């Protein structure tokens, strides 16, 4: 499991700590991944919406796209959707 943040590489650790993610986080500095998943500038604010995509065998098995920065599933909820 890995998370992405639309942030500079030097800011990623702070973002990871602020959401309590127990998994690695990588920088999506040019927001290419956020754009590919349709969550960059979703609300016309030039930011990536908080979103989680659980993939298996290259297909999205579960997703959550938040409506504001605080609208995020818990780490436990994300882990529950990983399955066996």
mmCIF file of the N, C-alpha and C atoms, coordinates in Angstrom:
data_MODEL
# 
_entry.id   MODEL 
# 
loop_
_atom_site.group_PDB 
_atom_site.id 
_atom_site.type_symbol 
_atom_site.label_atom_id 
_atom_site.label_alt_id 
_atom_site.label_comp_id 
_atom_site.label_asym_id 
_atom_site.label_entity_id 
_atom_site.label_seq_id 
_atom_site.pdbx_PDB_ins_code 
_atom_site.Cartn_x 
_atom_site.Cartn_y 
_atom_site.Cartn_z 
_atom_site.occupancy 
_atom_site.B_iso_or_equiv 
_atom_site.pdbx_formal_charge 
_atom_site.auth_seq_id 
_atom_site.auth_comp_id 
_atom_site.auth_asym_id 
_atom_site.auth_atom_id 
_atom_site.pdbx_PDB_model_num 
ATOM 1   N N  . UNK A 1 1  ? 0.852   -1.165  0.000   1.00 0.00 ? 1  UNK A N  1 
ATOM 2   C CA . UNK A 1 1  ? 0.000   0.000   0.000   1.00 0.00 ? 1  UNK A CA 1 
ATOM 3   C C  . UNK A 1 1  ? 0.899   1.228   0.000   1.00 0.00 ? 1  UNK A C  1 
ATOM 4   N N  . UNK A 1 2  ? 0.487   2.207   -0.759  1.00 0.00 ? 2  UNK A N  1 
ATOM 5   C CA . UNK A 1 2  ? 1.219   3.461   -0.845  1.00 0.00 ? 2  UNK A CA 1 
ATOM 6   C C  . UNK A 1 2  ? 0.216   4.588   -1.041  1.00 0.00 ? 2  UNK A C  1 
ATOM 7   N N  . UNK A 1 3  ? 0.539   5.737   -0.519  1.00 0.00 ? 3  UNK A N  1 
ATOM 8   C CA . UNK A 1 3  ? -0.308  6.912   -0.685  1.00 0.00 ? 3  UNK A CA 1 
ATOM 9   C C  . UNK A 1 3  ? 0.434   7.937   -1.519  1.00 0.00 ? 3  UNK A C  1 
ATOM 10  N N  . UNK A 1 4  ? -0.320  8.798   -2.168  1.00 0.00 ? 4  UNK A N  1 
ATOM 11  C CA . UNK A 1 4  ? 0.253   9.900   -2.946  1.00 0.00 ? 4  UNK A CA 1 
ATOM 12  C C  . UNK A 1 4  ? -0.264  11.216  -2.393  1.00 0.00 ? 4  UNK A C  1 
ATOM 13  N N  . UNK A 1 5  ? 0.588   12.199  -2.400  1.00 0.00 ? 5  UNK A N  1 
ATOM 14  C CA . UNK A 1 5  ? 0.181   13.550  -1.995  1.00 0.00 ? 5  UNK A CA 1 
ATOM 15  C C  . UNK A 1 5  ? 0.611   14.521  -3.078  1.00 0.00 ? 5  UNK A C  1 
ATOM 16  N N  . UNK A 1 6  ? -0.297  15.401  -3.477  1.00 0.00 ? 6  UNK A N  1 
ATOM 17  C CA . UNK A 1 6  ? 0.063   16.460  -4.413  1.00 0.00 ? 6  UNK A CA 1 
ATOM 18  C C  . UNK A 1 6  ? 0.775   17.515  -3.572  1.00 0.00 ? 6  UNK A C  1 
ATOM 19  N N  . UNK A 1 7  ? 2.063   17.285  -3.417  1.00 0.00 ? 7  UNK A N  1 
ATOM 20  C CA . UNK A 1 7  ? 2.892   18.137  -2.556  1.00 0.00 ? 7  UNK A CA 1 
ATOM 21  C C  . UNK A 1 7  ? 4.341   17.967  -2.983  1.00 0.00 ? 7  UNK A C  1 
ATOM 22  N N  . UNK A 1 8  ? 5.159   18.908  -2.563  1.00 0.00 ? 8  UNK A N  1 
ATOM 23  C CA . UNK A 1 8  ? 6.596   18.807  -2.819  1.00 0.00 ? 8  UNK A CA 1 
ATOM 24  C C  . UNK A 1 8  ? 7.159   17.630  -2.025  1.00 0.00 ? 8  UNK A C  1 
ATOM 25  N N  . UNK A 1 9  ? 8.171   16.953  -2.557  1.00 0.00 ? 9  UNK A N  1 
ATOM 26  C CA . UNK A 1 9  ? 8.743   15.802  -1.861  1.00 0.00 ? 9  UNK A CA 1 
ATOM 27  C C  . UNK A 1 9  ? 9.114   16.102  -0.406  1.00 0.00 ? 9  UNK A C  1 
ATOM 28  N N  . UNK A 1 10 ? 9.615   17.303  -0.139  1.00 0.00 ? 10 UNK A N  1 
ATOM 29  C CA . UNK A 1 10 ? 10.021  17.623  1.231   1.00 0.00 ? 10 UNK A CA 1 
ATOM 30  C C  . UNK A 1 10 ? 8.836   17.827  2.171   1.00 0.00 ? 10 UNK A C  1 
ATOM 31  N N  . UNK A 1 11 ? 7.628   17.980  1.646   1.00 0.00 ? 11 UNK A N  1 
ATOM 32  C CA . UNK A 1 11 ? 6.433   18.169  2.470   1.00 0.00 ? 11 UNK A CA 1 
ATOM 33  C C  . UNK A 1 11 ? 5.662   16.882  2.715   1.00 0.00 ? 11 UNK A C  1 
ATOM 34  N N  . UNK A 1 12 ? 5.997   15.835  1.989   1.00 0.00 ? 12 UNK A N  1 
ATOM 35  C CA . UNK A 1 12 ? 5.207   14.605  2.029   1.00 0.00 ? 12 UNK A CA 1 
ATOM 36  C C  . UNK A 1 12 ? 5.175   13.976  3.423   1.00 0.00 ? 12 UNK A C  1 
ATOM 37  N N  . UNK A 1 13 ? 6.279   13.945  4.122   1.00 0.00 ? 13 UNK A N  1 
ATOM 38  C CA . UNK A 1 13 ? 6.289   13.315  5.444   1.00 0.00 ? 13 UNK A CA 1 
ATOM 39  C C  . UNK A 1 13 ? 5.346   14.036  6.395   1.00 0.00 ? 13 UNK A C  1 
ATOM 40  N N  . UNK A 1 14 ? 5.283   15.341  6.331   1.00 0.00 ? 14 UNK A N  1 
ATOM 41  C CA . UNK A 1 14 ? 4.351   16.087  7.170   1.00 0.00 ? 14 UNK A CA 1 
ATOM 42  C C  . UNK A 1 14 ? 2.907   15.780  6.835   1.00 0.00 ? 14 UNK A C  1 
ATOM 43  N N  . UNK A 1 15 ? 2.610   15.628  5.546   1.00 0.00 ? 15 UNK A N  1 
ATOM 44  C CA . UNK A 1 15 ? 1.256   15.264  5.127   1.00 0.00 ? 15 UNK A CA 1 
ATOM 45  C C  . UNK A 1 15 ? 0.917   13.874  5.652   1.00 0.00 ? 15 UNK A C  1 
ATOM 46  N N  . UNK A 1 16 ? 1.849   12.942  5.506   1.00 0.00 ? 16 UNK A N  1 
ATOM 47  C CA . UNK A 1 16 ? 1.624   11.567  5.976   1.00 0.00 ? 16 UNK A CA 1 
ATOM 48  C C  . UNK A 1 16 ? 1.343   11.552  7.473   1.00 0.00 ? 16 UNK A C  1 
ATOM 49  N N  . UNK A 1 17 ? 2.140   12.274  8.233   1.00 0.00 ? 17 UNK A N  1 
ATOM 50  C CA . UNK A 1 17 ? 1.959   12.320  9.683   1.00 0.00 ? 17 UNK A CA 1 
ATOM 51  C C  . UNK A 1 17 ? 0.630   12.981  10.054  1.00 0.00 ? 17 UNK A C  1 
ATOM 52  N N  . UNK A 1 18 ? 0.223   14.010  9.308   1.00 0.00 ? 18 UNK A N  1 
ATOM 53  C CA . UNK A 1 18 ? -1.006  14.735  9.654   1.00 0.00 ? 18 UNK A CA 1 
ATOM 54  C C  . UNK A 1 18 ? -2.254  13.883  9.468   1.00 0.00 ? 18 UNK A C  1 
ATOM 55  N N  . UNK A 1 19 ? -2.221  12.923  8.550   1.00 0.00 ? 19 UNK A N  1 
ATOM 56  C CA . UNK A 1 19 ? -3.394  12.053  8.371   1.00 0.00 ? 19 UNK A CA 1 
ATOM 57  C C  . UNK A 1 19 ? -3.239  10.727  9.096   1.00 0.00 ? 19 UNK A C  1 
ATOM 58  N N  . UNK A 1 20 ? -2.071  10.506  9.695   1.00 0.00 ? 20 UNK A N  1 
ATOM 59  C CA . UNK A 1 20 ? -1.854  9.280   10.467  1.00 0.00 ? 20 UNK A CA 1 
ATOM 60  C C  . UNK A 1 20 ? -1.680  8.039   9.625   1.00 0.00 ? 20 UNK A C  1 
ATOM 61  N N  . UNK A 1 21 ? -1.187  8.185   8.427   1.00 0.00 ? 21 UNK A N  1 
ATOM 62  C CA . UNK A 1 21 ? -1.012  7.027   7.538   1.00 0.00 ? 21 UNK A CA 1 
ATOM 63  C C  . UNK A 1 21 ? 0.164   6.172   8.001   1.00 0.00 ? 21 UNK A C  1 
ATOM 64  N N  . UNK A 1 22 ? -0.073  4.884   8.239   1.00 0.00 ? 22 UNK A N  1 
ATOM 65  C CA . UNK A 1 22 ? 1.007   3.998   8.656   1.00 0.00 ? 22 UNK A CA 1 
ATOM 66  C C  . UNK A 1 22 ? 1.725   3.352   7.468   1.00 0.00 ? 22 UNK A C  1 
ATOM 67  N N  . UNK A 1 23 ? 1.559   3.917   6.293   1.00 0.00 ? 23 UNK A N  1 
ATOM 68  C CA . UNK A 1 23 ? 2.158   3.370   5.089   1.00 0.00 ? 23 UNK A CA 1 
ATOM 69  C C  . UNK A 1 23 ? 2.936   4.474   4.389   1.00 0.00 ? 23 UNK A C  1 
ATOM 70  N N  . UNK A 1 24 ? 3.810   4.121   3.454   1.00 0.00 ? 24 UNK A N  1 
ATOM 71  C CA . UNK A 1 24 ? 4.619   5.129   2.768   1.00 0.00 ? 24 UNK A CA 1 
ATOM 72  C C  . UNK A 1 24 ? 3.760   6.089   1.935   1.00 0.00 ? 24 UNK A C  1 
ATOM 73  N N  . UNK A 1 25 ? 4.274   7.293   1.771   1.00 0.00 ? 25 UNK A N  1 
ATOM 74  C CA . UNK A 1 25 ? 3.598   8.290   0.950   1.00 0.00 ? 25 UNK A CA 1 
ATOM 75  C C  . UNK A 1 25 ? 4.619   8.875   -0.023  1.00 0.00 ? 25 UNK A C  1 
ATOM 76  N N  . UNK A 1 26 ? 4.194   9.023   -1.261  1.00 0.00 ? 26 UNK A N  1 
ATOM 77  C CA . UNK A 1 26 ? 5.043   9.566   -2.316  1.00 0.00 ? 26 UNK A CA 1 
ATOM 78  C C  . UNK A 1 26 ? 4.485   10.893  -2.809  1.00 0.00 ? 26 UNK A C  1 
ATOM 79  N N  . UNK A 1 27 ? 5.342   11.700  -3.376  1.00 0.00 ? 27 UNK A N  1 
ATOM 80  C CA . UNK A 1 27 ? 4.933   12.995  -3.916  1.00 0.00 ? 27 UNK A CA 1 
ATOM 81  C C  . UNK A 1 27 ? 4.400   12.843  -5.337  1.00 0.00 ? 27 UNK A C  1 
ATOM 82  N N  . UNK A 1 28 ? 3.274   13.469  -5.599  1.00 0.00 ? 28 UNK A N  1 
ATOM 83  C CA . UNK A 1 28 ? 2.690   13.570  -6.945  1.00 0.00 ? 28 UNK A CA 1 
ATOM 84  C C  . UNK A 1 28 ? 2.778   15.046  -7.333  1.00 0.00 ? 28 UNK A C  1 
ATOM 85  N N  . UNK A 1 29 ? 4.021   15.528  -7.383  1.00 0.00 ? 29 UNK A N  1 
ATOM 86  C CA . UNK A 1 29 ? 4.289   16.957  -7.526  1.00 0.00 ? 29 UNK A CA 1 
ATOM 87  C C  . UNK A 1 29 ? 3.616   17.582  -8.744  1.00 0.00 ? 29 UNK A C  1 
ATOM 88  N N  . UNK A 1 30 ? 3.608   16.885  -9.854  1.00 0.00 ? 30 UNK A N  1 
ATOM 89  C CA . UNK A 1 30 ? 2.989   17.445  -11.062 1.00 0.00 ? 30 UNK A CA 1 
ATOM 90  C C  . UNK A 1 30 ? 1.518   17.045  -11.196 1.00 0.00 ? 30 UNK A C  1 
ATOM 91  N N  . UNK A 1 31 ? 0.952   16.460  -10.134 1.00 0.00 ? 31 UNK A N  1 
ATOM 92  C CA . UNK A 1 31 ? -0.443  16.007  -10.018 1.00 0.00 ? 31 UNK A CA 1 
ATOM 93  C C  . UNK A 1 31 ? -0.897  15.117  -11.168 1.00 0.00 ? 31 UNK A C  1 
ATOM 94  N N  . UNK A 1 32 ? 0.036   14.423  -11.777 1.00 0.00 ? 32 UNK A N  1 
ATOM 95  C CA . UNK A 1 32 ? -0.299  13.539  -12.892 1.00 0.00 ? 32 UNK A CA 1 
ATOM 96  C C  . UNK A 1 32 ? -1.220  12.394  -12.448 1.00 0.00 ? 32 UNK A C  1 
ATOM 97  N N  . UNK A 1 33 ? -0.908  11.757  -11.323 1.00 0.00 ? 33 UNK A N  1 
ATOM 98  C CA . UNK A 1 33 ? -1.754  10.652  -10.844 1.00 0.00 ? 33 UNK A CA 1 
ATOM 99  C C  . UNK A 1 33 ? -3.130  11.181  -10.438 1.00 0.00 ? 33 UNK A C  1 
ATOM 100 N N  . UNK A 1 34 ? -3.162  12.323  -9.745  1.00 0.00 ? 34 UNK A N  1 
ATOM 101 C CA . UNK A 1 34 ? -4.451  12.902  -9.342  1.00 0.00 ? 34 UNK A CA 1 
ATOM 102 C C  . UNK A 1 34 ? -5.315  13.214  -10.561 1.00 0.00 ? 34 UNK A C  1 
ATOM 103 N N  . UNK A 1 35 ? -4.696  13.696  -11.616 1.00 0.00 ? 35 UNK A N  1 
ATOM 104 C CA . UNK A 1 35 ? -5.450  13.962  -12.849 1.00 0.00 ? 35 UNK A CA 1 
ATOM 105 C C  . UNK A 1 35 ? -5.945  12.673  -13.484 1.00 0.00 ? 35 UNK A C  1 
ATOM 106 N N  . UNK A 1 36 ? -5.108  11.642  -13.509 1.00 0.00 ? 36 UNK A N  1 
ATOM 107 C CA . UNK A 1 36 ? -5.504  10.366  -14.111 1.00 0.00 ? 36 UNK A CA 1 
ATOM 108 C C  . UNK A 1 36 ? -6.720  9.759   -13.404 1.00 0.00 ? 36 UNK A C  1 
ATOM 109 N N  . UNK A 1 37 ? -6.810  9.976   -12.087 1.00 0.00 ? 37 UNK A N  1 
ATOM 110 C CA . UNK A 1 37 ? -7.934  9.423   -11.328 1.00 0.00 ? 37 UNK A CA 1 
ATOM 111 C C  . UNK A 1 37 ? -9.088  10.412  -11.202 1.00 0.00 ? 37 UNK A C  1 
ATOM 112 N N  . UNK A 1 38 ? -8.976  11.556  -11.857 1.00 0.00 ? 38 UNK A N  1 
ATOM 113 C CA . UNK A 1 38 ? -10.079 12.499  -11.915 1.00 0.00 ? 38 UNK A CA 1 
ATOM 114 C C  . UNK A 1 38 ? -10.353 13.256  -10.633 1.00 0.00 ? 38 UNK A C  1 
ATOM 115 N N  . UNK A 1 39 ? -9.356  13.398  -9.774  1.00 0.00 ? 39 UNK A N  1 
ATOM 116 C CA . UNK A 1 39 ? -9.586  14.085  -8.505  1.00 0.00 ? 39 UNK A CA 1 
ATOM 117 C C  . UNK A 1 39 ? -8.822  15.400  -8.387  1.00 0.00 ? 39 UNK A C  1 
ATOM 118 N N  . UNK A 1 40 ? -8.054  15.771  -9.410  1.00 0.00 ? 40 UNK A N  1 
ATOM 119 C CA . UNK A 1 40 ? -7.347  17.050  -9.368  1.00 0.00 ? 40 UNK A CA 1 
ATOM 120 C C  . UNK A 1 40 ? -8.269  18.152  -9.864  1.00 0.00 ? 40 UNK A C  1 
ATOM 121 N N  . UNK A 1 41 ? -8.390  19.208  -9.086  1.00 0.00 ? 41 UNK A N  1 
ATOM 122 C CA . UNK A 1 41 ? -9.219  20.371  -9.412  1.00 0.00 ? 41 UNK A CA 1 
ATOM 123 C C  . UNK A 1 41 ? -10.693 19.989  -9.577  1.00 0.00 ? 41 UNK A C  1 
ATOM 124 N N  . UNK A 1 42 ? -11.101 18.961  -8.903  1.00 0.00 ? 42 UNK A N  1 
ATOM 125 C CA . UNK A 1 42 ? -12.476 18.467  -8.975  1.00 0.00 ? 42 UNK A CA 1 
ATOM 126 C C  . UNK A 1 42 ? -13.485 19.537  -8.556  1.00 0.00 ? 42 UNK A C  1 
ATOM 127 N N  . UNK A 1 43 ? -13.088 20.370  -7.602  1.00 0.00 ? 43 UNK A N  1 
ATOM 128 C CA . UNK A 1 43 ? -13.992 21.400  -7.086  1.00 0.00 ? 43 UNK A CA 1 
ATOM 129 C C  . UNK A 1 43 ? -13.593 22.798  -7.543  1.00 0.00 ? 43 UNK A C  1 
ATOM 130 N N  . UNK A 1 44 ? -12.746 22.879  -8.583  1.00 0.00 ? 44 UNK A N  1 
ATOM 131 C CA . UNK A 1 44 ? -12.339 24.155  -9.140  1.00 0.00 ? 44 UNK A CA 1 
ATOM 132 C C  . UNK A 1 44 ? -11.416 24.963  -8.243  1.00 0.00 ? 44 UNK A C  1 
ATOM 133 N N  . UNK A 1 45 ? -10.716 24.275  -7.329  1.00 0.00 ? 45 UNK A N  1 
ATOM 134 C CA . UNK A 1 45 ? -9.856  24.973  -6.383  1.00 0.00 ? 45 UNK A CA 1 
ATOM 135 C C  . UNK A 1 45 ? -8.361  24.773  -6.639  1.00 0.00 ? 45 UNK A C  1 
ATOM 136 N N  . UNK A 1 46 ? -8.020  24.063  -7.720  1.00 0.00 ? 46 UNK A N  1 
ATOM 137 C CA . UNK A 1 46 ? -6.611  23.827  -8.033  1.00 0.00 ? 46 UNK A CA 1 
ATOM 138 C C  . UNK A 1 46 ? -5.929  22.851  -7.094  1.00 0.00 ? 46 UNK A C  1 
ATOM 139 N N  . UNK A 1 47 ? -6.721  22.083  -6.341  1.00 0.00 ? 47 UNK A N  1 
ATOM 140 C CA . UNK A 1 47 ? -6.183  21.100  -5.399  1.00 0.00 ? 47 UNK A CA 1 
ATOM 141 C C  . UNK A 1 47 ? -6.697  19.720  -5.759  1.00 0.00 ? 47 UNK A C  1 
ATOM 142 N N  . UNK A 1 48 ? -6.059  18.718  -5.209  1.00 0.00 ? 48 UNK A N  1 
ATOM 143 C CA . UNK A 1 48 ? -6.565  17.354  -5.367  1.00 0.00 ? 48 UNK A CA 1 
ATOM 144 C C  . UNK A 1 48 ? -7.555  17.078  -4.242  1.00 0.00 ? 48 UNK A C  1 
ATOM 145 N N  . UNK A 1 49 ? -8.715  16.549  -4.590  1.00 0.00 ? 49 UNK A N  1 
ATOM 146 C CA . UNK A 1 49 ? -9.687  16.148  -3.571  1.00 0.00 ? 49 UNK A CA 1 
ATOM 147 C C  . UNK A 1 49 ? -9.098  14.976  -2.797  1.00 0.00 ? 49 UNK A C  1 
ATOM 148 N N  . UNK A 1 50 ? -9.395  14.880  -1.499  1.00 0.00 ? 50 UNK A N  1 
ATOM 149 C CA . UNK A 1 50 ? -8.919  13.710  -0.764  1.00 0.00 ? 50 UNK A CA 1 
ATOM 150 C C  . UNK A 1 50 ? -9.608  12.467  -1.329  1.00 0.00 ? 50 UNK A C  1 
ATOM 151 N N  . UNK A 1 51 ? -8.830  11.521  -1.768  1.00 0.00 ? 51 UNK A N  1 
ATOM 152 C CA . UNK A 1 51 ? -9.414  10.348  -2.413  1.00 0.00 ? 51 UNK A CA 1 
ATOM 153 C C  . UNK A 1 51 ? -8.609  9.101   -2.082  1.00 0.00 ? 51 UNK A C  1 
ATOM 154 N N  . UNK A 1 52 ? -9.301  7.983   -2.057  1.00 0.00 ? 52 UNK A N  1 
ATOM 155 C CA . UNK A 1 52 ? -8.671  6.685   -1.819  1.00 0.00 ? 52 UNK A CA 1 
ATOM 156 C C  . UNK A 1 52 ? -9.162  5.742   -2.904  1.00 0.00 ? 52 UNK A C  1 
ATOM 157 N N  . UNK A 1 53 ? -8.242  5.037   -3.510  1.00 0.00 ? 53 UNK A N  1 
ATOM 158 C CA . UNK A 1 53 ? -8.574  4.024   -4.502  1.00 0.00 ? 53 UNK A CA 1 
ATOM 159 C C  . UNK A 1 53 ? -7.884  2.729   -4.095  1.00 0.00 ? 53 UNK A C  1 
ATOM 160 N N  . UNK A 1 54 ? -8.653  1.672   -3.933  1.00 0.00 ? 54 UNK A N  1 
ATOM 161 C CA . UNK A 1 54 ? -8.096  0.355   -3.650  1.00 0.00 ? 54 UNK A CA 1 
ATOM 162 C C  . UNK A 1 54 ? -8.117  -0.399  -4.968  1.00 0.00 ? 54 UNK A C  1 
ATOM 163 N N  . UNK A 1 55 ? -6.935  -0.778  -5.421  1.00 0.00 ? 55 UNK A N  1 
ATOM 164 C CA . UNK A 1 55 ? -6.812  -1.495  -6.692  1.00 0.00 ? 55 UNK A CA 1 
ATOM 165 C C  . UNK A 1 55 ? -6.380  -2.933  -6.462  1.00 0.00 ? 55 UNK A C  1 
ATOM 166 N N  . UNK A 1 56 ? -6.872  -3.803  -7.291  1.00 0.00 ? 56 UNK A N  1 
ATOM 167 C CA . UNK A 1 56 ? -6.445  -5.198  -7.287  1.00 0.00 ? 56 UNK A CA 1 
ATOM 168 C C  . UNK A 1 56 ? -6.401  -5.655  -8.726  1.00 0.00 ? 56 UNK A C  1 
ATOM 169 N N  . UNK A 1 57 ? -5.290  -6.209  -9.123  1.00 0.00 ? 57 UNK A N  1 
ATOM 170 C CA . UNK A 1 57 ? -5.101  -6.675  -10.499 1.00 0.00 ? 57 UNK A CA 1 
ATOM 171 C C  . UNK A 1 57 ? -5.386  -5.561  -11.510 1.00 0.00 ? 57 UNK A C  1 
ATOM 172 N N  . UNK A 1 58 ? -5.019  -4.327  -11.150 1.00 0.00 ? 58 UNK A N  1 
ATOM 173 C CA . UNK A 1 58 ? -5.155  -3.197  -12.059 1.00 0.00 ? 58 UNK A CA 1 
ATOM 174 C C  . UNK A 1 58 ? -6.537  -2.585  -12.149 1.00 0.00 ? 58 UNK A C  1 
ATOM 175 N N  . UNK A 1 59 ? -7.502  -3.112  -11.388 1.00 0.00 ? 59 UNK A N  1 
ATOM 176 C CA . UNK A 1 59 ? -8.864  -2.577  -11.423 1.00 0.00 ? 59 UNK A CA 1 
ATOM 177 C C  . UNK A 1 59 ? -9.205  -1.923  -10.085 1.00 0.00 ? 59 UNK A C  1 
ATOM 178 N N  . UNK A 1 60 ? -9.992  -0.862  -10.136 1.00 0.00 ? 60 UNK A N  1 
ATOM 179 C CA . UNK A 1 60 ? -10.436 -0.211  -8.906  1.00 0.00 ? 60 UNK A CA 1 
ATOM 180 C C  . UNK A 1 60 ? -11.498 -1.089  -8.261  1.00 0.00 ? 60 UNK A C  1 
ATOM 181 N N  . UNK A 1 61 ? -11.222 -1.520  -7.027  1.00 0.00 ? 61 UNK A N  1 
ATOM 182 C CA . UNK A 1 61 ? -12.161 -2.374  -6.287  1.00 0.00 ? 61 UNK A CA 1 
ATOM 183 C C  . UNK A 1 61 ? -13.012 -1.589  -5.296  1.00 0.00 ? 61 UNK A C  1 
ATOM 184 N N  . UNK A 1 62 ? -12.498 -0.453  -4.843  1.00 0.00 ? 62 UNK A N  1 
ATOM 185 C CA . UNK A 1 62 ? -13.230 0.406   -3.916  1.00 0.00 ? 62 UNK A CA 1 
ATOM 186 C C  . UNK A 1 62 ? -12.644 1.800   -4.013  1.00 0.00 ? 62 UNK A C  1 
ATOM 187 N N  . UNK A 1 63 ? -13.478 2.814   -3.859  1.00 0.00 ? 63 UNK A N  1 
ATOM 188 C CA . UNK A 1 63 ? -12.958 4.174   -3.871  1.00 0.00 ? 63 UNK A CA 1 
ATOM 189 C C  . UNK A 1 63 ? -13.796 5.068   -2.964  1.00 0.00 ? 63 UNK A C  1 
ATOM 190 N N  . UNK A 1 64 ? -13.176 6.129   -2.529  1.00 0.00 ? 64 UNK A N  1 
ATOM 191 C CA . UNK A 1 64 ? -13.841 7.171   -1.751  1.00 0.00 ? 64 UNK A CA 1 
ATOM 192 C C  . UNK A 1 64 ? -13.244 8.490   -2.205  1.00 0.00 ? 64 UNK A C  1 
ATOM 193 N N  . UNK A 1 65 ? -14.080 9.409   -2.647  1.00 0.00 ? 65 UNK A N  1 
ATOM 194 C CA . UNK A 1 65 ? -13.632 10.745  -3.021  1.00 0.00 ? 65 UNK A CA 1 
ATOM 195 C C  . UNK A 1 65 ? -14.315 11.717  -2.072  1.00 0.00 ? 65 UNK A C  1 
ATOM 196 N N  . UNK A 1 66 ? -13.500 12.401  -1.275  1.00 0.00 ? 66 UNK A N  1 
ATOM 197 C CA . UNK A 1 66 ? -14.025 13.321  -0.274  1.00 0.00 ? 66 UNK A CA 1 
ATOM 198 C C  . UNK A 1 66 ? -14.564 14.599  -0.885  1.00 0.00 ? 66 UNK A C  1 
ATOM 199 N N  . UNK A 1 67 ? -15.490 15.206  -0.182  1.00 0.00 ? 67 UNK A N  1 
ATOM 200 C CA . UNK A 1 67 ? -16.103 16.458  -0.634  1.00 0.00 ? 67 UNK A CA 1 
ATOM 201 C C  . UNK A 1 67 ? -15.394 17.687  -0.081  1.00 0.00 ? 67 UNK A C  1 
ATOM 202 N N  . UNK A 1 68 ? -14.525 17.482  0.911   1.00 0.00 ? 68 UNK A N  1 
ATOM 203 C CA . UNK A 1 68 ? -13.723 18.555  1.487   1.00 0.00 ? 68 UNK A CA 1 
ATOM 204 C C  . UNK A 1 68 ? -12.500 17.917  2.139   1.00 0.00 ? 68 UNK A C  1 
ATOM 205 N N  . UNK A 1 69 ? -11.514 18.719  2.563   1.00 0.00 ? 69 UNK A N  1 
ATOM 206 C CA . UNK A 1 69 ? -10.274 18.146  3.101   1.00 0.00 ? 69 UNK A CA 1 
ATOM 207 C C  . UNK A 1 69 ? -10.456 17.215  4.301   1.00 0.00 ? 69 UNK A C  1 
ATOM 208 N N  . UNK A 1 70 ? -11.514 17.402  5.073   1.00 0.00 ? 70 UNK A N  1 
ATOM 209 C CA . UNK A 1 70 ? -11.735 16.556  6.248   1.00 0.00 ? 70 UNK A CA 1 
ATOM 210 C C  . UNK A 1 70 ? -12.503 15.274  5.921   1.00 0.00 ? 70 UNK A C  1 
ATOM 211 N N  . UNK A 1 71 ? -13.028 15.165  4.722   1.00 0.00 ? 71 UNK A N  1 
ATOM 212 C CA . UNK A 1 71 ? -13.838 14.008  4.333   1.00 0.00 ? 71 UNK A CA 1 
ATOM 213 C C  . UNK A 1 71 ? -12.926 12.897  3.827   1.00 0.00 ? 71 UNK A C  1 
ATOM 214 N N  . UNK A 1 72 ? -12.416 12.136  4.778   1.00 0.00 ? 72 UNK A N  1 
ATOM 215 C CA . UNK A 1 72 ? -11.493 11.031  4.464   1.00 0.00 ? 72 UNK A CA 1 
ATOM 216 C C  . UNK A 1 72 ? -11.932 9.796   5.235   1.00 0.00 ? 72 UNK A C  1 
ATOM 217 N N  . UNK A 1 73 ? -11.828 8.633   4.628   1.00 0.00 ? 73 UNK A N  1 
ATOM 218 C CA . UNK A 1 73 ? -12.091 7.420   5.397   1.00 0.00 ? 73 UNK A CA 1 
ATOM 219 C C  . UNK A 1 73 ? -10.949 7.206   6.390   1.00 0.00 ? 73 UNK A C  1 
ATOM 220 N N  . UNK A 1 74 ? -11.240 6.507   7.461   1.00 0.00 ? 74 UNK A N  1 
ATOM 221 C CA . UNK A 1 74 ? -10.199 6.211   8.434   1.00 0.00 ? 74 UNK A CA 1 
ATOM 222 C C  . UNK A 1 74 ? -9.226  5.185   7.847   1.00 0.00 ? 74 UNK A C  1 
ATOM 223 N N  . UNK A 1 75 ? -8.052  5.118   8.428   1.00 0.00 ? 75 UNK A N  1 
ATOM 224 C CA . UNK A 1 75 ? -7.078  4.120   7.990   1.00 0.00 ? 75 UNK A CA 1 
ATOM 225 C C  . UNK A 1 75 ? -7.676  2.721   8.154   1.00 0.00 ? 75 UNK A C  1 
ATOM 226 N N  . UNK A 1 76 ? -8.401  2.493   9.251   1.00 0.00 ? 76 UNK A N  1 
ATOM 227 C CA . UNK A 1 76 ? -9.024  1.181   9.484   1.00 0.00 ? 76 UNK A CA 1 
ATOM 228 C C  . UNK A 1 76 ? -10.023 0.849   8.374   1.00 0.00 ? 76 UNK A C  1 
ATOM 229 N N  . UNK A 1 77 ? -10.807 1.838   7.941   1.00 0.00 ? 77 UNK A N  1 
ATOM 230 C CA . UNK A 1 77 ? -11.763 1.594   6.851   1.00 0.00 ? 77 UNK A CA 1 
ATOM 231 C C  . UNK A 1 77 ? -11.055 1.256   5.561   1.00 0.00 ? 77 UNK A C  1 
ATOM 232 N N  . UNK A 1 78 ? -9.987  1.959   5.271   1.00 0.00 ? 78 UNK A N  1 
ATOM 233 C CA . UNK A 1 78 ? -9.212  1.677   4.057   1.00 0.00 ? 78 UNK A CA 1 
ATOM 234 C C  . UNK A 1 78 ? -8.664  0.255   4.112   1.00 0.00 ? 78 UNK A C  1 
ATOM 235 N N  . UNK A 1 79 ? -8.057  -0.088  5.234   1.00 0.00 ? 79 UNK A N  1 
ATOM 236 C CA . UNK A 1 79 ? -7.464  -1.422  5.377   1.00 0.00 ? 79 UNK A CA 1 
ATOM 237 C C  . UNK A 1 79 ? -8.526  -2.518  5.273   1.00 0.00 ? 79 UNK A C  1 
ATOM 238 N N  . UNK A 1 80 ? -9.747  -2.242  5.756   1.00 0.00 ? 80 UNK A N  1 
ATOM 239 C CA . UNK A 1 80 ? -10.818 -3.226  5.672   1.00 0.00 ? 80 UNK A CA 1 
ATOM 240 C C  . UNK A 1 80 ? -11.204 -3.544  4.232   1.00 0.00 ? 80 UNK A C  1 
ATOM 241 N N  . UNK A 1 81 ? -10.999 -2.596  3.341   1.00 0.00 ? 81 UNK A N  1 
ATOM 242 C CA . UNK A 1 81 ? -11.355 -2.791  1.933   1.00 0.00 ? 81 UNK A CA 1 
ATOM 243 C C  . UNK A 1 81 ? -10.252 -3.466  1.128   1.00 0.00 ? 81 UNK A C  1 
ATOM 244 N N  . UNK A 1 82 ? -9.122  -3.736  1.754   1.00 0.00 ? 82 UNK A N  1 
ATOM 245 C CA . UNK A 1 82 ? -8.042  -4.399  1.026   1.00 0.00 ? 82 UNK A CA 1 
ATOM 246 C C  . UNK A 1 82 ? -8.350  -5.869  0.786   1.00 0.00 ? 82 UNK A C  1 
ATOM 247 N N  . UNK A 1 83 ? -9.116  -6.466  1.667   1.00 0.00 ? 83 UNK A N  1 
ATOM 248 C CA . UNK A 1 83 ? -9.487  -7.863  1.494   1.00 0.00 ? 83 UNK A CA 1 
ATOM 249 C C  . UNK A 1 83 ? -8.317  -8.799  1.741   1.00 0.00 ? 83 UNK A C  1 
ATOM 250 N N  . UNK A 1 84 ? -8.597  -10.091 1.548   1.00 0.00 ? 84 UNK A N  1 
ATOM 251 C CA . UNK A 1 84 ? -7.556  -11.095 1.797   1.00 0.00 ? 84 UNK A CA 1 
ATOM 252 C C  . UNK A 1 84 ? -6.467  -11.083 0.734   1.00 0.00 ? 84 UNK A C  1 
# 
